[in-house]
Amino acid sequence: LFPYTTLFRSPVVRFSASEVRKRLAQYYSECDESSQLLIQLPLGSYVPEFKPKGAAPNVMVLRRSRSLWWVAAAFLLTLAVFGAYSYRKAFAPRSTDKLWDPLLHSPASVLIVVGTSDFVPPTVKPVEAELTDHLRGPYHHITMSSAIALARMAGFLQANGKAYEIKDDREVSLTDFRSRPVILIGARNNPWTMRLTDPLRFRFDFGSLSRIQDRENPNSNAWNDPHTYESADSSTSDYALITRYHDSTTNGTVMVIAGLGTYGTEAASEFAVSPQYIDQLLSKAPADWEDKNLEIVIRTDKINGEAGPPYLVSSTSW
C-alpha cells in the first residue's frame, strides 16, 4: 500500500514503538526473577530481539519464551497495522482537496477578487434601508456576507500554506489574472464574475428576475430569488454558483463563489471549504470530476436574517 520506510517514518509508529519500549521496561522491573527471556526493541529499530537472561533456559522456560515471543510478535503486528491505518487516515486526500487542488498546487499565489462595485437596487434606496440592509445589501462597499466569504477563503488557503493576495474588483485588470489562480467573490457587485461566467452553462441572469440560468434549459426560472433586495427579515431561498474551471483567457484556474444575493455568496463559501458539504457532490458527480472543470448550483434558506445551510441542487462538469 505504501513503502516500508515511509510507514516507519510515521510519527504515530515512532510514538507507539516508544510506548512498547516503556511497557517492556516496566514488565522486567516488576516481574520476578523467574523470567528467563529478555525481549528488547532497540532504539532506531522495529525488529524485536529475544535474549536469554543468565543460564540457558530449560524446557519450561523455552515454552514460556515461545509464548512471550508470540505475544510480542502479535503486539508488534498490531502496532504496524495501527500505524498503517493512521498513516493512511492522516494522508488520505480530503474531499475539499479534490475541489481545491488546482489552486493549492499552482506555483503562483492565489488572487482573491472581492466584489465591491456599488449597485443601487431599483426598489430600495440606501437612505430608506435599515442597518441590516446596509450590511447585507449589494449597495454597501463590501457586504457582511462577502466579508465572511473572504475570511473563509483566506483562512482555507492560509491553513493549507498557500500564499494569496486580496484586491477589490475595481483595482484589478485582466493582466492581473494571467497565469495564476483566481477566486472571485460575489456576482452582482463583481463585474469579473459576470464576465467570466457568462459563456458557461450555468450563468447569472439579473434581468427582470434574478436567477441562475441553465443554458440547456434557458426558459426555466427554478433557480431564482425574487426577493434579492428585500429586508433581511424575508425568509426565502437564495441560490449560488461555485465554479472551478481553467479559463483560456487568463490561462489559469478560476474559482467563483457567488450568489444571486449575499446570503447565497455566504452559503457558497461555507460549501466550498467544508468536507461534509463537498461529500454531497461526491455521490452525484462523475468519478473523475476532480480533473475536470466544474460548476455547482447550491441553495440556501434565509432564516431570520441569516444564511442557512447550503444544499447541492445541480452540478455539471466538462
Salt bridges, closest charged atoms under 4 A:
GLU19 OE2 - LYS22 NZ 3.75
GLU49 OE1 - LYS51 NZ 3.64
ASP97 OD1 - ARG94 NH2 2.77
ASP101 OD1 - HIS105 ND1 3.87
GLU165 OE2 - ARG180 NH2 2.86
ASP198 OD1 - ARG203 NH2 2.82
ASP205 OD2 - ARG211 NE 2.86
ASP214 OD1 - ARG201 NE 2.82
GLU216 OE1 - ARG201 NH2 3.35
ASP225 OD2 - LYS302 NZ 3.18
GLU230 OE2 - HIS227 ND1 2.71
GLU266 OE1 - ARG136 NH1 2.75
ASP288 OD1 - LYS292 NZ 3.54
ASP301 OD1 - ARG299 NH1 2.79
GLU306 OE1 - ARG136 NH2 3.22
